[in-house]
Amino acid sequence: MHVIEQKCLFQKHCSSWVRIEKLPNPALSYASTRDFKNWYGAGGRRIGHILDPKTAETVDHVGANGGLVTKVGLSLDQAGTPKIAYSKYTADGHNSLSLASFSSGRWTSRMIAKSANPNKVSSRANAMRSDVVRFAQFDAKGASIIVTFPDEKPRKVGFQSTKGNASPSHGKGRRVQGPPIPAIPKGLLQATLRRVAVLEADGKPSEAVIQYFAQSAKRDRAIDCTKTEARACTPPASPILLMWRR
């Protein structure tokens, strides 16, 4: 029996859903809805009322314990077509970021970024995770995403915004020019770049976002200071930046 984790990604009134089958993560699938009664695939195909691995559109089927990680993001391009960014492990043990695109009636996926060094999966307990891939500013319209691999600095990666390649095992994404990624304040432990949308007076999303840095959460435990991370328990203040997506 499969355990299904559903994540509502707020795009167009929560119309797009990404589903990851977990235990042991064999596949990533996609379905969308506007009323939570009628479900459709990316190409408009009617799925029905019951979502399961047989009815939802398969985005990437890696097989049991094939390296798929429960880290997924969804964004819509200029045409309103969904693109899915997700993390998985490569055959040689590196973290990677893949991008799935829907074109010509099918999903295709390719790797757009890979960590510099292999990374072994560690604990799944409450301790802060050092093996997690993080990404932010996933903008299909602007064709770029910021990804942070464990023990590496954030990098901005670009991709094709019109159609994807059917090559799941080749190529790193191109580096793109744009606003510089702010420097991480010294003293933050496993810091990540956070992003909050700015709304217009009528409640619609604007072209601006607020960005700031934060330490990784440790669930319900306080973060301890150590000899190597002397300020982890009393981190410095992060700058709050207003960024325009133009």
C-alpha positions as CSV (number, residue, x, y, z in Angstrom):
1,M,0.0,0.0,0.0
2,H,1.4,3.4,-1.0
3,V,1.4,6.3,1.4
4,I,0.7,9.5,-0.6
5,E,1.9,12.9,0.5
6,Q,0.0,15.8,-1.1
7,K,1.4,19.3,-1.2
8,C,-0.8,22.2,-2.3
9,L,1.4,24.7,-4.1
10,F,-0.5,28.0,-4.3
11,Q,-0.6,28.8,-8.0
12,K,-3.8,30.1,-9.4
13,H,-6.0,29.5,-6.4
14,C,-4.4,26.3,-5.4
15,S,-5.2,24.7,-8.8
16,S,-1.9,22.8,-9.1
17,W,-0.9,19.9,-7.0
18,V,2.3,17.8,-6.9
19,R,2.2,14.3,-5.5
20,I,5.1,12.3,-4.3
21,E,4.6,8.7,-3.4
22,K,6.7,8.0,-0.4
23,L,7.9,4.9,1.3
24,P,10.0,4.3,-0.7
25,N,9.5,7.2,-3.1
26,P,9.1,5.4,-6.5
27,A,7.6,8.2,-8.5
28,L,6.6,11.8,-8.9
29,S,3.2,12.6,-10.4
30,Y,1.0,15.6,-11.2
31,A,-2.6,16.6,-11.3
32,S,-4.5,19.9,-11.2
33,T,-8.0,21.1,-10.1
34,R,-10.0,24.2,-9.4
35,D,-12.8,22.7,-7.4
36,F,-11.2,19.6,-5.8
37,K,-13.7,17.5,-7.5
38,N,-12.6,17.4,-11.1
39,W,-8.9,16.6,-11.8
40,Y,-6.9,17.1,-14.9
41,G,-3.4,16.4,-16.2
42,A,-1.1,19.1,-17.5
43,G,-2.5,18.7,-21.1
44,G,-6.1,18.9,-20.1
45,R,-6.8,15.2,-19.9
46,R,-9.6,14.4,-17.5
47,I,-8.3,12.2,-14.7
48,G,-11.4,11.5,-12.6
49,H,-12.3,11.7,-9.0
50,I,-9.8,9.4,-7.5
51,L,-6.1,10.2,-7.5
52,D,-3.6,7.4,-7.3
53,P,-0.4,6.3,-9.2
54,K,-2.5,4.8,-12.0
55,T,-4.6,7.9,-12.7
56,A,-2.3,10.9,-12.1
57,E,0.3,11.8,-14.7
58,T,3.7,10.3,-14.0
59,V,6.4,13.0,-14.1
60,D,9.4,10.8,-13.2
61,H,9.4,7.2,-12.3
62,V,12.7,6.3,-10.6
63,G,11.6,3.1,-9.0
64,A,11.7,2.1,-5.3
65,N,14.7,3.6,-3.5
66,G,15.8,5.2,-6.8
67,G,17.0,8.5,-5.2
68,L,13.8,10.6,-5.3
69,V,13.7,13.1,-2.4
70,T,10.5,14.8,-1.1
71,K,11.6,18.3,-2.1
72,V,9.4,19.7,-4.9
73,G,8.5,23.1,-6.3
74,L,6.0,24.1,-9.0
75,S,5.9,27.2,-11.1
76,L,4.0,28.3,-14.2
77,D,5.6,29.7,-17.4
78,Q,4.3,32.5,-19.6
79,A,1.8,30.1,-21.3
80,G,0.5,28.8,-17.9
81,T,2.2,25.5,-18.4
82,P,3.5,23.9,-15.2
83,K,7.2,23.2,-14.6
84,I,8.3,21.1,-11.6
85,A,11.7,21.4,-9.8
86,Y,12.6,18.5,-7.6
87,S,15.6,17.0,-5.9
88,K,17.0,13.5,-6.2
89,Y,20.3,11.6,-5.7
90,T,22.4,10.6,-8.7
91,A,23.8,7.2,-9.2
92,D,27.2,8.3,-7.8
93,G,25.7,9.8,-4.6
94,H,25.5,13.5,-5.5
95,N,22.6,15.7,-4.8
96,S,21.0,17.0,-8.0
97,L,18.1,19.3,-9.0
98,S,15.9,18.2,-11.9
99,L,13.4,20.2,-13.9
100,A,10.3,18.5,-15.5
101,S,8.4,20.2,-18.3
102,F,5.2,19.3,-20.1
103,S,5.4,19.5,-23.9
104,S,3.9,17.6,-26.9
105,G,1.6,15.7,-24.6
106,R,4.2,14.2,-22.3
107,W,6.5,15.1,-19.3
108,T,10.2,15.2,-19.9
109,S,12.8,15.7,-17.2
110,R,16.5,16.7,-17.1
111,M,19.1,17.5,-14.5
112,I,19.9,21.2,-14.4
113,A,22.3,21.3,-11.4
114,K,24.5,18.9,-9.4
115,S,26.4,19.2,-6.1
116,A,30.1,19.4,-6.3
117,N,30.7,16.5,-3.9
118,P,28.8,13.3,-3.1
119,N,26.6,13.5,0.0
120,K,25.5,10.6,2.2
121,V,22.0,10.6,3.6
122,S,22.1,11.1,7.3
123,S,19.6,11.1,10.2
124,R,15.9,11.6,9.7
125,A,15.4,12.6,13.3
126,N,14.8,16.1,14.8
127,A,18.4,17.2,14.5
128,M,19.1,19.8,11.9
129,R,19.5,18.2,8.5
130,S,22.8,18.8,6.6
131,D,21.9,16.7,3.6
132,V,18.9,18.7,2.4
133,V,18.8,20.5,-0.9
134,R,17.1,23.9,-0.8
135,F,15.8,26.0,-3.6
136,A,14.1,29.4,-3.8
137,Q,12.9,31.9,-6.4
138,F,11.7,29.2,-8.7
139,D,10.4,31.4,-11.6
140,A,9.3,29.6,-14.7
141,K,8.5,32.9,-16.4
142,G,12.0,34.2,-15.8
143,A,13.5,30.7,-16.4
144,S,15.7,30.6,-13.3
145,I,15.9,29.1,-9.9
146,I,18.3,29.5,-6.9
147,V,19.5,26.2,-5.5
148,T,21.6,25.5,-2.4
149,F,23.3,22.2,-2.1
150,P,24.7,21.0,1.3
151,D,27.9,22.9,2.3
152,E,27.7,25.0,-0.8
153,K,26.8,28.6,-1.6
154,P,23.5,29.4,-3.3
155,R,23.7,29.5,-7.1
156,K,21.3,30.8,-9.7
157,V,20.6,28.3,-12.5
158,G,18.7,29.0,-15.7
159,F,16.8,26.7,-18.0
160,Q,14.7,26.7,-21.2
161,S,11.3,28.2,-20.6
162,T,9.6,26.9,-23.7
163,K,10.1,23.2,-23.8
164,G,12.3,20.7,-22.0
165,N,14.7,18.1,-23.3
166,A,14.0,14.4,-22.9
167,S,17.5,13.8,-21.4
168,P,17.2,13.0,-17.7
169,S,20.9,12.2,-17.2
170,H,22.8,15.0,-19.0
171,G,23.8,18.6,-18.5
172,K,24.0,21.2,-15.9
173,G,21.8,24.3,-16.3
174,R,23.4,27.5,-17.6
175,R,24.3,30.3,-15.2
176,V,22.2,33.3,-15.7
177,Q,22.8,37.0,-15.2
178,G,20.5,38.9,-12.8
179,P,20.4,40.6,-9.5
180,P,23.3,39.4,-7.3
181,I,22.5,36.9,-4.6
182,P,22.9,38.7,-1.3
183,A,25.8,37.5,0.8
184,I,24.9,35.3,3.7
185,P,25.5,37.1,7.0
186,K,28.4,35.6,9.0
187,G,27.4,33.6,12.0
188,L,24.2,31.9,10.7
189,L,24.3,28.1,10.9
190,Q,23.1,26.4,7.7
191,A,21.5,29.6,6.5
192,T,19.0,29.6,3.6
193,L,17.5,32.4,1.6
194,R,13.8,32.9,2.4
195,R,11.3,34.7,0.2
196,V,7.9,36.3,0.9
197,A,5.6,37.6,-1.8
198,V,4.5,41.2,-1.8
199,L,0.8,41.8,-2.6
200,E,-0.9,44.8,-4.2
201,A,-3.6,46.7,-2.5
202,D,-6.2,44.5,-4.2
203,G,-4.5,41.3,-3.0
204,K,-3.0,40.3,-6.3
205,P,0.8,39.4,-6.4
206,S,3.1,42.2,-7.3
207,E,6.4,42.2,-9.1
208,A,8.2,42.5,-5.7
209,V,9.4,40.0,-3.1
210,I,10.9,40.4,0.3
211,Q,14.0,38.3,1.0
212,Y,15.9,37.5,4.2
213,F,18.2,34.8,5.6
214,A,17.3,32.4,8.3
215,Q,19.0,29.4,10.1
216,S,17.6,25.9,9.4
217,A,15.0,24.9,11.9
218,K,15.7,22.3,14.6
219,R,12.1,21.3,15.1
220,D,11.2,21.8,18.7
221,R,14.7,22.1,20.0
222,A,16.9,25.2,20.6
223,I,20.0,25.6,18.5
224,D,23.2,25.2,20.5
225,C,26.4,27.2,20.2
226,T,29.5,25.2,19.5
227,K,33.2,26.0,19.2
228,T,33.0,26.1,15.5
229,E,29.6,27.9,15.4
230,A,29.9,30.3,18.4
231,R,26.9,32.4,17.4
232,A,24.5,29.7,16.4
233,C,22.4,30.2,19.5
234,T,22.5,34.0,19.2
235,P,22.5,34.6,15.4
236,P,23.1,38.0,13.9
237,A,20.2,39.9,12.4
238,S,19.5,39.3,8.7
239,P,19.0,42.2,6.3
240,I,15.5,42.4,4.9
241,L,15.6,43.1,1.2
242,L,12.9,44.3,-1.2
243,M,13.6,42.7,-4.6
244,W,11.9,43.5,-7.9
245,R,11.4,40.7,-10.4
246,R,12.0,42.8,-13.5
